[in-house]
Amino acid sequence: MPRWRDIRAAALRDAQDVLRVSALYVAAPGATPLPVSIRVLDRPRQAESDRSETGYGFLFDLTPWIVFDRNEVPRPLARAVVVLGETEAYRLGVTMPTVQQFQRVEAVPVSAREAAAIWRTGWSDLLPATRYRTTKRAARKALHGEMQVAAVYLTHLTGDPVRVEVRIHTDINPVEVLRASSPFIDTTPRVIFEEAVAPRPLTLAYVIVSEDEIYRTGPAKMPEDGMVQVEVSPLLDSERAAFLAALDPDTDLPVWEGIL
């Protein structure tokens, strides 16, 4: 019977293989880049923290980590840079203890401008297409195509209406009250745009799906795989009526077809 450690080691190898992305490890400025296969952990992870004498507060760790195979990079250096493309790079920080053959290192994403300054001509030849990210990007685009709905995007009340295809998505997030033991559910709707259509959706803009479904936009996340997620708040019945009365759209225009 396989031991638990053997099963875990096999699972880690499988995860690294399936989720790996091609990158260049640059130990210091001017150093020769080393092609590597890494795993980027950039999703929020729940961390429990004792915040009071009467209960616990649940925090989310947003720190990205990069997982190296020690056969490629035995000891990743602090302040080294990992380059994934012309506008995507990470600077390494604290190194965690080794798990099997893998080394997890805290990483800080650099700005697109800094990443472009680090990038050198010819490096693209060292970065073959990565199957995981290519597959993920294609899957997200296909999902968006299947679930998209027609809408009109308005930057402000008197702005020019823009016809868009968006996906309405609802996240269900457990939220723990700091001084009580009963969690509640926070349902935050989001509208997902294609980056090519709306690279920077504005805060306090409007997304009109129908006369019964209108959203006011909030903070936008960083673009990911060609998509931009924006937190939104649905207008209440009274707010929708007042908004449509003030908008007074020319519904004969093609942009409003099927919307109002």
Protein Blocks (a to p, Z undefined) as FASTA:
>chain_A
ZZfklmmmmmmmmmmmmmpccddddfbghiacddddddddfbdcdddddfbfkbccdddd
fbdcddddfklmmbacehiacdfbfkbccddddddddehjbccdddddddfklmmmmpcg
hjlmmmccdfklmmmmmmmmmmmmmmgccddddfbfklccddddddddddddddddfkbc
bdcddddddddddfklmmpacehiacdfbfklccddddddddeehiacdddddddfklmm
mmmmmnopafkbmklgokZZ
